[in-house]
Amino acid sequence: MKTKVLKLGMPLLAFMLAIVFAFASTPETAVGESSLVPGYIQQSGKCVEVTVCSTKEGPLCMYNGLVARTKINNDQCGSFLYHWAN
């Protein structure tokens, strides 16, 4: 009985551990193109695109002394964006 359990259980356990460690060991993704977004500033009542920023937290994304933001609509800018480095 013990032999049957070990013959079936050991490969199953190894397979389950491989799955667990595969998900547990994924590295943190670097700032990639998917986290880069256009940065906007409020100018003359409009939300104007001026630079490229990141959504990953860090130093604020600045353009000519103004903090770049996300775009809500043509007249409104949203939340702060962050500076990205190559």
C-alpha positions as CSV (number, residue, x, y, z in Angstrom):
1,M,0.0,0.0,0.0
2,K,2.8,2.4,0.9
3,T,4.6,1.7,-2.3
4,K,1.5,2.6,-4.4
5,V,1.1,5.8,-2.6
6,L,4.7,6.8,-3.0
7,K,4.7,5.8,-6.7
8,L,1.7,8.0,-7.4
9,G,2.3,10.7,-4.8
10,M,5.9,11.6,-5.4
11,P,5.5,12.6,-9.1
12,L,2.3,14.5,-8.2
13,L,4.0,16.3,-5.3
14,A,7.0,17.2,-7.6
15,F,4.7,18.5,-10.2
16,M,2.7,20.6,-7.7
17,L,5.9,22.0,-6.2
18,A,7.2,23.0,-9.7
19,I,4.0,25.0,-10.3
20,V,4.2,26.7,-6.9
21,F,7.8,27.7,-7.3
22,A,7.2,28.9,-10.9
23,F,4.7,31.5,-9.6
24,A,6.7,32.3,-6.5
25,S,9.9,33.1,-8.3
26,T,8.7,35.4,-11.1
27,P,10.9,38.5,-11.0
28,E,9.5,42.0,-10.7
29,T,8.8,43.5,-14.1
30,A,11.0,46.5,-15.0
31,V,9.6,49.7,-16.3
32,G,8.6,48.5,-19.7
33,E,6.7,50.0,-22.6
34,S,3.4,48.9,-21.0
35,S,3.9,51.1,-18.0
36,L,4.8,54.2,-20.1
37,V,2.0,56.6,-20.7
38,P,1.7,60.1,-22.2
39,G,2.0,62.9,-19.7
40,Y,-0.3,65.9,-19.9
41,I,-0.4,69.4,-18.4
42,Q,-3.2,71.9,-18.1
43,Q,-2.6,74.7,-20.6
44,S,-5.2,77.4,-21.6
45,G,-8.1,75.3,-20.2
46,K,-7.1,72.2,-22.2
47,C,-5.2,69.0,-21.2
48,V,-2.2,69.0,-23.6
49,E,0.2,66.1,-24.1
50,V,3.8,67.2,-23.5
51,T,6.0,64.2,-22.4
52,V,6.2,60.5,-21.7
53,C,6.0,59.3,-18.0
54,S,5.6,56.1,-16.0
55,T,2.8,54.7,-13.8
56,K,5.4,53.1,-11.5
57,E,5.9,55.3,-8.4
58,G,9.0,57.3,-8.0
59,P,10.0,61.0,-8.5
60,L,7.2,63.1,-10.1
61,C,7.3,63.5,-13.9
62,M,8.0,67.2,-14.5
63,Y,7.7,69.4,-17.7
64,N,8.8,73.1,-17.5
65,G,8.3,73.1,-13.8
66,L,4.8,71.6,-14.0
67,V,3.8,68.1,-12.8
68,A,2.6,65.9,-15.7
69,R,-0.7,64.1,-15.1
70,T,-3.0,61.6,-16.7
71,K,-5.8,62.7,-19.1
72,I,-9.4,62.5,-18.0
73,N,-10.9,64.3,-21.0
74,N,-9.9,67.2,-23.3
75,D,-10.6,69.8,-20.6
76,Q,-9.4,67.9,-17.5
77,C,-6.1,66.3,-16.4
78,G,-6.1,63.6,-13.7
79,S,-3.6,62.1,-11.3
80,F,0.1,62.6,-11.0
81,L,2.5,60.6,-13.1
82,Y,6.1,59.6,-12.3
83,H,9.5,60.1,-14.0
84,W,11.0,57.1,-15.8
85,A,14.6,56.3,-16.5
86,N,16.2,54.3,-19.4
